[in-house]
Amino acid sequence: MTNTTPDFPAAALAGLRDRLIAAAADEDTAPLEELDGLSDSALAAYWHGYVKASAAGRTGQALHATAFGSALDAPSLAVRVETGPLRAALAQSLR
C-alpha cells in the first residue's frame, strides 16, 4: 500500500476524501464545509473505518460500505486520536 505521508495510507485517504465529496454533494455544500462540520470523534471514527476497509483490500462501494460499518464499531481509543494532521491532509486534497 502506498502512503501519501508516512501516517496516511493513500487508499484510506482517497476513500474518506470521496466520502466527503459525496456527502457535500448530497448536502449542497462544499467538501471543505463537510470536513469542517465533522467533530473530531466522527472524523476519527470514519478514519478508523477507511483504514480497516482499505487494509482488507476493499475498493469502490465495498470500501465505503465496510468503512461505514467499521466506523460504527470504532473502539473508543480510535475516536480519541489527534485529528489535526488528518484534517490538514484532507483539506489539502480537497483544494
N, C-alpha and C positions, 0 to 999 in steps of 0.2 A: 504494500500500500504506500503510495507517495504522500508526502506531507507538504502542506503549504507553509507551515512553520514547524519547528520541532514538536510543538504541542497540539497541533490541529490536523488530524487526518483529512486529506483532501476530499475523500468521498463523503465523510460526515459533514464537513463544512459546506460542500456543494448541496447536499441534501437539505440541510437546515436553511440554507440560502434560498433554495427553491420553494421550501415550505413558507418562508416569509413573503416571497414574491406572490405566491398563490393566495395566501391569506390577505395580503394587501389588496390584490385584485378583487377578492370577494367583498372586502370592506370598502372598496373605492378610496383607498388611502395609498400613500407612498410606502414602499417597503421599509424605508428608514423609520417612518412613523410606526409601522407594525413592530419593528425591533424595539423602538423606544417604549412602546406600550407594554412590553413583556416585563414582568417582575424578574428579579434575579433568580428566584427559585424556579419560575416557569422556564426561563431560558436554560438554566442548568438541567432541568428535567428533560427538556427537549434535546439538549446536547447529549445527555446520557443515552437517550433513545437512539439518536442517529449514530453515535459511536458504536453501540451494540449492534444495530442493524447493519451498518457498513462492515463491521468486523465479521459478521456472519455471512457476508457475501451478497446481501440483498441489493437489488437495484430497482430502479423505476418505482412503480406503485408498491411493490413488495417492500422496498426500502422505507417508504413513507408509512405504510401500514404497520410494519414491525417497529419502526421508531416510535410511532404514536403509542402502541401497546407497551413498549418498554418505558416510555416516558411516564405513563400512568403508574407503573410499578417501580419507579425510580426510588432507590433507597434514600433515606433522609440524609445520609452523608453526601450523596451525589448532588442534592439540591442546595447544599450549603457551600459550594465551591465558589471561588472568586471568579466572577464573570466579566470583569473589566477587559482583559485581553481578548476574550472571545467576542465580546460586543465590538471591540475595535476592529478585529479581523472581519467580522460580518459586515460592519458598516463600510469598511474599505471595499469589500467585494460587491456591495450594493451600489457603490457610487459609479 
